[in-house]
Structures are given as structure tokens and as C-alpha cells.
Amino acid sequence: MWQALREAVSEHDIDIDAANRVMEVVDLPLLPRRWQVRLTLTVLAELTAGTSDDAFDAAEAAIETALAGAEIEARIEWNGNERDNADPGDLDPTDPWPGCPR
């Protein structure tokens, strides 16, 4: 039954929601769907930068790099209006003068 309903959905003979309602009634696994999920996350990153804009840019770049290796297809929709807060801290003594080799 599961395979028959899957084929019927694939051929547009039945709507996937209707097919899944049948699956629920007969206690079969639901048909898999592609989902697009939008999450709003708070990410707290600590890094070295000269200005808050530079700090946001560096944090965004680091997050994009980290997600590039993710096992799911993911993209980030950056919106500068959603930048929440950047609190300046103490001098970073490990960061050399700008432009100096490390």
C-alpha cells in the first residue's frame, strides 16, 4: 500500500496530504517530503575586530564557513537589520598590529 500511494503521489494522481492521512489510518510511515525550515538562532561569537561592523562581518563569515561542511543543504539569509548586539571587550593582546604578520 505504501509503495502504491507513493507512486500515485509521484504521478499526481493523489495529493500527498491525502495519501499521508491514509498512511496514518493504517499505521504506515508517512511519505517523505522536502521541507524548507526557517530558524531564528541566537549565536554568540567572541572574536577580535576593530569595529562592531567588522565584528559582525567576521562572525558571519565564520558561520558561513562552518555551515559549508554541514551534512544538510543550508543557506544563511543575512539581514543587516537583524544584527542584535556587539559588546566591545578588552584589548586582545594576542592580535598583532593590523597588517603585521602573525
C-alpha positions as CSV (number, residue, x, y, z in Angstrom):
1,M,0.0,0.0,0.0
2,W,2.8,2.4,0.9
3,Q,4.5,2.0,-2.4
4,A,1.3,2.3,-4.4
5,L,0.4,5.6,-2.6
6,R,3.9,6.8,-3.2
7,E,3.6,6.2,-6.9
8,A,0.2,7.8,-7.0
9,V,1.6,10.9,-5.4
10,S,4.6,10.9,-7.8
11,E,2.2,10.7,-10.7
12,H,0.0,13.5,-9.3
13,D,-3.0,11.1,-9.0
14,I,-3.4,11.9,-5.3
15,D,-2.3,14.7,-3.1
16,I,0.5,13.9,-0.6
17,D,-1.6,15.2,2.3
18,A,-4.4,12.8,1.4
19,A,-2.0,9.9,0.9
20,N,-0.4,10.6,4.3
21,R,-3.9,10.7,6.0
22,V,-4.4,7.2,4.6
23,M,-1.0,6.1,5.9
24,E,-1.8,7.4,9.4
25,V,-5.1,5.5,9.4
26,V,-3.4,2.2,8.5
27,D,-0.4,2.9,10.8
28,L,2.2,3.1,8.0
29,P,5.1,5.5,7.8
30,L,4.3,8.8,6.2
31,L,5.6,9.7,2.8
32,P,8.8,11.7,3.0
33,R,8.6,15.3,1.9
34,R,11.1,18.0,1.2
35,W,10.9,20.8,3.8
36,Q,12.2,24.3,3.9
37,V,12.7,25.2,7.5
38,R,13.4,28.8,8.7
39,L,15.1,29.0,12.1
40,T,16.0,32.1,14.0
41,L,19.0,31.4,16.2
42,T,21.0,33.5,18.6
43,V,24.7,32.9,18.0
44,L,27.1,34.3,20.5
45,A,30.6,34.5,19.0
46,E,33.7,36.0,20.6
47,L,36.3,37.3,18.2
48,T,38.8,40.2,17.6
49,A,37.8,43.1,15.4
50,G,38.3,46.9,15.4
51,T,34.6,47.9,15.0
52,S,31.3,46.3,15.6
53,D,30.6,46.2,11.9
54,D,33.9,44.3,11.4
55,A,33.0,42.0,14.2
56,F,29.6,41.2,12.7
57,D,31.2,40.6,9.3
58,A,33.8,38.3,10.8
59,A,31.2,36.4,12.8
60,E,29.0,36.0,9.7
61,A,32.0,34.7,7.6
62,A,33.0,32.2,10.3
63,I,29.4,30.9,10.5
64,E,29.1,30.6,6.7
65,T,32.5,28.7,6.7
66,A,31.3,26.3,9.4
67,L,28.0,25.6,7.6
68,A,29.8,24.9,4.3
69,G,30.7,21.5,5.7
70,A,27.2,20.7,7.0
71,E,25.5,17.4,6.1
72,I,22.4,19.3,5.0
73,E,21.8,21.8,2.3
74,A,21.7,25.1,4.2
75,R,22.0,28.7,3.4
76,I,22.0,31.8,5.5
77,E,19.9,34.8,4.7
78,W,21.8,37.7,6.3
79,N,19.9,40.8,7.0
80,G,21.8,43.6,8.5
81,N,18.7,44.8,10.3
82,E,18.7,41.7,12.4
83,R,22.2,42.3,13.9
84,D,21.3,42.3,17.5
85,N,24.2,43.5,19.5
86,A,28.0,43.7,19.7
87,D,29.5,44.4,23.0
88,P,33.1,45.7,23.0
89,G,35.5,44.0,25.4
90,D,39.1,44.4,26.5
91,L,42.1,44.7,24.2
92,D,43.1,41.4,22.6
93,P,46.8,41.2,23.4
94,T,47.3,38.2,21.1
95,D,46.2,40.1,18.0
96,P,49.2,42.0,16.4
97,W,49.1,45.4,14.9
98,P,46.9,45.4,11.7
99,G,48.9,44.4,8.8
100,C,51.7,42.8,10.8
101,P,52.5,39.1,10.2
102,R,51.4,36.8,12.9
